[in-house]
Amino acid sequence: MPTSIRLTPEVEQRLDNLAVQTGRTKTFYLREIIERGLEDMEDYYLAANVLERVKKGEEKTFTLNEVEDSLGLAD
């Protein structure tokens, strides 16, 4: 799926320089940046979303003892 983004001139120049110096395409580096960074973004923003729901009382939390009891792991 084609996607377009606008880069600042500084970022565009850095990307151009990297591509020229390494002989790879800008597309290669953009794909790498997205693939490597997406997991971190998912971790952060999905966790922040859950935290917000917990703060609003929309998400239930459990203590370790409650989890152990429910799984039959309590001593």
Backbone as numpy.savetxt, mean C-alpha at the origin, in Angstrom:
# Nx Ny Nz CAx CAy CAz Cx Cy Cz
-4.93 -2.38 -18.94 -5.77 -1.22 -18.94 -4.87 0.02 -18.94
-4.99 0.84 -19.93 -4.19 2.07 -19.98 -4.60 3.04 -18.88
-3.61 3.66 -18.26 -3.83 4.64 -17.21 -2.90 5.82 -17.46
-3.40 7.01 -17.23 -2.58 8.21 -17.42 -2.35 8.89 -16.08
-1.15 9.43 -15.91 -0.85 10.24 -14.73 -0.05 11.46 -15.17
-0.15 12.51 -14.39 0.66 13.70 -14.63 1.77 13.72 -13.59
2.97 13.92 -14.06 4.13 14.00 -13.17 4.64 15.43 -13.15
5.22 15.81 -12.02 5.84 17.13 -11.99 7.05 17.10 -12.92
7.46 18.24 -13.41 8.63 18.26 -14.29 9.87 17.64 -13.62
10.03 17.86 -12.32 11.19 17.31 -11.61 11.15 15.78 -11.62
10.00 15.21 -11.32 9.87 13.75 -11.30 10.04 13.18 -12.71
9.46 13.86 -13.69 9.60 13.42 -15.09 11.07 13.40 -15.49
11.82 14.43 -15.11 13.24 14.49 -15.44 14.02 13.38 -14.76
13.72 13.13 -13.50 14.40 12.05 -12.77 14.12 10.70 -13.43
12.88 10.49 -13.82 12.50 9.25 -14.49 13.19 9.12 -15.84
13.23 10.21 -16.59 13.94 10.23 -17.88 15.42 9.88 -17.68
16.06 10.51 -16.71 17.47 10.26 -16.45 17.72 8.80 -16.08
16.88 8.25 -15.21 17.02 6.86 -14.81 16.90 5.94 -16.02
15.92 6.20 -16.86 15.71 5.36 -18.03 16.90 5.44 -18.99
17.39 6.64 -19.22 18.53 6.82 -20.13 19.78 6.15 -19.57
20.05 6.36 -18.30 21.27 5.83 -17.69 21.28 4.30 -17.62
20.11 3.69 -17.53 20.04 2.24 -17.37 19.62 1.49 -18.63
19.16 2.22 -19.63 18.73 1.58 -20.86 17.37 0.90 -20.74
16.64 1.19 -19.71 15.29 0.64 -19.55 14.28 1.74 -19.88
13.03 1.32 -20.04 11.99 2.30 -20.38 11.43 2.94 -19.12
10.83 4.11 -19.32 10.14 4.77 -18.21 8.98 3.89 -17.74
8.33 3.22 -18.68 7.22 2.33 -18.33 7.67 1.23 -17.39
8.86 0.68 -17.63 9.40 -0.35 -16.75 9.49 0.17 -15.32
10.06 1.36 -15.16 10.24 1.91 -13.82 8.92 2.31 -13.18
8.00 2.85 -13.94 6.70 3.19 -13.38 5.98 1.94 -12.90
6.05 0.86 -13.67 5.43 -0.40 -13.27 6.08 -0.91 -11.98
7.40 -0.86 -11.91 8.12 -1.31 -10.71 7.71 -0.49 -9.48
7.66 0.82 -9.64 7.30 1.70 -8.53 5.89 1.37 -8.04
4.97 1.18 -8.96 3.59 0.89 -8.57 3.49 -0.48 -7.91
4.08 -1.48 -8.51 3.98 -2.82 -7.95 4.62 -2.92 -6.58
5.77 -2.29 -6.40 6.45 -2.35 -5.10 5.76 -1.48 -4.05
5.22 -0.37 -4.48 4.60 0.55 -3.54 3.16 0.23 -3.21
2.48 -0.49 -4.08 1.07 -0.77 -3.86 0.82 -1.55 -2.59
1.64 -2.53 -2.29 1.46 -3.33 -1.08 1.57 -2.46 0.17
2.54 -1.56 0.18 2.68 -0.65 1.32 1.46 0.26 1.44
0.97 0.76 0.33 -0.21 1.63 0.35 -1.44 0.87 0.83
-1.60 -0.36 0.36 -2.72 -1.18 0.83 -2.63 -1.40 2.33
-1.45 -1.79 2.80 -1.26 -2.02 4.23 -1.65 -0.78 5.03
-1.14 0.35 4.64 -1.37 1.58 5.39 -2.84 2.02 5.34
-3.36 2.20 4.14 -4.69 2.78 4.01 -5.80 1.83 4.46
-5.65 0.53 4.23 -6.66 -0.40 4.71 -6.64 -0.49 6.24
-5.45 -0.45 6.83 -5.35 -0.45 8.29 -5.93 0.85 8.86
-5.66 1.97 8.23 -6.20 3.25 8.69 -7.72 3.24 8.61
-8.26 2.59 7.58 -9.70 2.48 7.43 -10.31 1.66 8.56
-9.68 0.55 8.90 -10.16 -0.29 10.01 -10.07 0.49 11.32
-8.97 1.18 11.54 -8.81 1.97 12.76 -9.92 3.01 12.88
-10.25 3.66 11.81 -11.33 4.65 11.83 -12.66 4.00 12.18
-12.92 2.82 11.62 -14.16 2.10 11.95 -14.17 1.68 13.42
-13.02 1.27 13.95 -12.94 0.91 15.37 -13.25 2.12 16.22
-12.67 3.27 15.89 -12.91 4.49 16.65 -14.38 4.90 16.63
-15.06 4.63 15.52 -16.48 4.98 15.38 -17.39 3.91 15.99
-16.80 2.82 16.46 -17.60 1.74 17.03 -18.26 0.86 15.99
-17.78 0.95 14.76 -18.35 0.16 13.67 -17.64 -1.17 13.49
-16.52 -1.36 14.17 -15.70 -2.57 14.03 -15.45 -3.09 15.44
-15.73 -4.36 15.67 -15.54 -4.94 16.98 -14.10 -5.42 17.13
-13.57 -5.25 18.32 -12.23 -5.76 18.63 -12.34 -6.82 19.72
-11.32 -7.64 19.81 -11.30 -8.73 20.77 -9.97 -8.73 21.51
-10.02 -9.07 22.78 -8.78 -9.20 23.54 -8.15 -10.55 23.19
-6.88 -10.70 23.54 -6.20 -11.97 23.31 -6.90 -13.09 24.05
-7.32 -12.83 25.28 -8.03 -13.85 26.06 -9.32 -14.28 25.38
-10.06 -13.33 24.82 -11.30 -13.67 24.12 -11.03 -14.54 22.90
-9.99 -14.23 22.16 -9.63 -15.03 20.98 -9.20 -16.43 21.40
-8.35 -16.50 22.39 -7.90 -17.82 22.87 -9.08 -18.65 23.36
-9.99 -18.04 24.12 -11.16 -18.76 24.61 -12.02 -19.27 23.46
-12.26 -18.42 22.46 -13.13 -18.80 21.34 -12.51 -19.91 20.49
-11.19 -19.98 20.48 -10.50 -21.01 19.71 -10.14 -22.24 20.55
-10.52 -22.21 21.82 -10.21 -23.32 22.70 -8.75 -23.43 23.04
-8.05 -22.31 23.06 -6.61 -22.30 23.32 -6.28 -21.82 24.72
-7.28 -21.44 25.48 -7.04 -20.90 26.82 -6.49 -21.98 27.73
-5.62 -21.57 28.65 -5.05 -22.53 29.63 -6.07 -22.95 30.63
